[in-house]
Amino acid sequence: MPLYRLLYKSAFALRGDARSVNRQIDDIVADAALDNLRSDLSGALIASNGIFIQVLEGPLSAIEITFEKICSDLRHRHVELIELAPIDERLFAEWQMVRVDIRDEMLPLLRVFDIALNGLVDMSKTESILELMRSRLTTTAVTKPPAYDAPNEMNIAQIR
Ligand SMILES: Cc1cc2nc3c(=O)[nH]c(=O)nc-3n(C[C@H](O)[C@H](O)[C@H](O)COP(=O)(O)O)c2cc1C
């Protein structure tokens, strides 16, 4: 089955303090991962500086159905399609949906996207943004400490 990739940008419409917004984003990603597993979609989500950038990849029909839902979701607004194109292979095959932490790189990234939305940028820029997202995921996977620290001799002793 031919594969497609969709990339869009939108603005948060989430209420609450930073902590609550952060939790809501984690919930969006966790729910999306479950739904995407059922629809054979993979992808990644950047959520930073009040902006979402999401990539979805998979069969065209599944992308279209999901993107329609996403567009009418009131948790964000100004959804702007950046790219919908056929692809040879998935870049995010390992992730049904995952949050990408890019922090400092968000502002330069948005500058590139604003140019893209004016039609002034070539698609090689889109490719490099996707590569940045992917490389950030693979490097975090290697360097990030485990979320759960398995008990070792030291903290078992403390528990006793
Ligand atoms: C930023 C953002 C990203 C989302 N990403 C996905 C996604 O990748 N897959 C998905 O199924 N729903 C995603 N959703 C949620 C959908 O908008 C929708 O709530 C969800 O598909 C449930 O639809 P349903 O009520 O028809 O089951 C996202 C929502 C937001 C705000």
The ligand as an SDF file (V2000), in Angstrom:
LIG
                    3D

 31 33  0  0  0  0  0  0  0  0999 V2000
   -2.0800   18.5110   18.5210 C   0  0  0  0  0  0  0  0  0  0  0  0
   -2.9750   17.3190   18.3670 C   0  0  0  0  0  0  0  0  0  0  0  0
   -2.4860   16.1580   17.7770 C   0  0  0  0  0  0  0  0  0  0  0  0
   -3.2950   15.0350   17.6150 C   0  0  0  0  0  0  0  0  0  0  0  0
   -2.7900   13.9300   17.0150 N   0  0  0  0  0  0  0  0  0  0  0  0
   -3.5850   12.8650   16.7990 C   0  0  0  0  0  0  0  0  0  0  0  0
   -3.1030   11.7120   16.1220 C   0  0  0  0  0  0  0  0  0  0  0  0
   -1.9470   11.6210   15.7290 O   0  0  0  0  0  0  0  0  0  0  0  0
   -3.9650   10.6710   15.9580 N   0  0  0  0  0  0  0  0  0  0  0  0
   -5.2550   10.6880   16.4010 C   0  0  0  0  0  0  0  0  0  0  0  0
   -5.9820    9.7180   16.2170 O   0  0  0  0  0  0  0  0  0  0  0  0
   -5.7320   11.7680   17.0480 N   0  0  0  0  0  0  0  0  0  0  0  0
   -4.9340   12.8470   17.2620 C   0  0  0  0  0  0  0  0  0  0  0  0
   -5.4240   13.9440   17.9240 N   0  0  0  0  0  0  0  0  0  0  0  0
   -6.7650   13.8650   18.5230 C   0  0  0  0  0  0  0  0  0  0  0  0
   -7.8760   14.0570   17.5120 C   0  0  0  0  0  0  0  0  0  0  0  0
   -8.0250   15.4250   17.2610 O   0  0  0  0  0  0  0  0  0  0  0  0
   -9.1910   13.4570   18.0720 C   0  0  0  0  0  0  0  0  0  0  0  0
   -9.4580   14.0280   19.3160 O   0  0  0  0  0  0  0  0  0  0  0  0
   -9.0410   11.9530   18.2440 C   0  0  0  0  0  0  0  0  0  0  0  0
   -8.7080   11.3740   17.0050 O   0  0  0  0  0  0  0  0  0  0  0  0
  -10.3170   11.2730   18.7940 C   0  0  0  0  0  0  0  0  0  0  0  0
  -11.2920   11.2500   17.8230 O   0  0  0  0  0  0  0  0  0  0  0  0
  -12.6100   10.3680   18.0700 P   0  0  0  0  0  0  0  0  0  0  0  0
  -13.3510   11.0760   19.1590 O   0  0  0  0  0  0  0  0  0  0  0  0
  -13.3240   10.4080   16.7690 O   0  0  0  0  0  0  0  0  0  0  0  0
  -12.1490    9.0060   18.4640 O   0  0  0  0  0  0  0  0  0  0  0  0
   -4.6390   15.0750   18.0860 C   0  0  0  0  0  0  0  0  0  0  0  0
   -5.1350   16.2410   18.6720 C   0  0  0  0  0  0  0  0  0  0  0  0
   -4.3180   17.3500   18.8290 C   0  0  0  0  0  0  0  0  0  0  0  0
   -4.8600   18.5920   19.4660 C   0  0  0  0  0  0  0  0  0  0  0  0
  1  2  1  0
  2  3  1  0
  2 30  2  0
  3  4  2  0
  4  5  1  0
  4 28  1  0
  5  6  2  0
  6  7  1  0
  6 13  1  0
  7  8  2  0
  7  9  1  0
  9 10  1  0
 10 11  2  0
 10 12  1  0
 12 13  2  0
 13 14  1  0
 14 15  1  0
 14 28  1  0
 15 16  1  0
 16 17  1  0
 16 18  1  0
 18 19  1  0
 18 20  1  0
 20 21  1  0
 20 22  1  0
 22 23  1  0
 23 24  1  0
 24 25  2  0
 24 26  1  0
 24 27  1  0
 28 29  2  0
 29 30  1  0
 30 31  1  0
M  END
$$$$
